[in-house]
Amino acid sequence: MDSDDKLRFPRRISMEQAARTVTDADVERLRQLAYRIQQAAVAEEMIQEARRKALKARAKTEEMEAELHAQRFAARAQLTGKIGRPGKRSDKGSPTIDWELDDRELEALALKVVVRIAKAAPEGVDREWLICQTELGERLPPYVAAEVLQRAQEMLDLLR
């Protein structure tokens, strides 16, 4: 048997002989390896738990978002039902909810009216003004529509 065969086919040794050949350093390395394997298993378990929690949180988030969208849709539908759609009057002839608009919102609505009128042809300005009056009257309470139209008129006067 040559030296290559000895490397491929080690001779059989007894457990006692093996115990004598293992050094304290070998035992310590094996302990450290076992500890690292144990820590890796704990880390893997923690990762799996975090993934489960993330999936639950994602599902809960999607559920909450769906509920929020449903609430917004219901509120929008309720608001549209109370106010009426453009071009249609509610049964009472005016909206049934109270509006609270601040100056900025009133100015924005008035500016939209002014822009719409400014885009109209010179001969269609009066017609466009009447259309804006009608649409605002259908969509907003009379006092809000009057305020928006008054502010729009003031803006138009400043432009002339």
Secondary structure, DSSP 8 states (H G I E B T S, - for coil): --HHHHHHS-----HHHHHHH--HHHHHHHHHHHHHHHHHHHHHHHHHHHHHHHHHHHHHHHHHHHHHHHHHHHHHHHHHHHH--TT---TTSS-SS-----HHHHHHHHHHHHHHHHHS-GGGHHHHHHHHHHHHHHHS-HHHHHHHHHHHHHHHHHH-
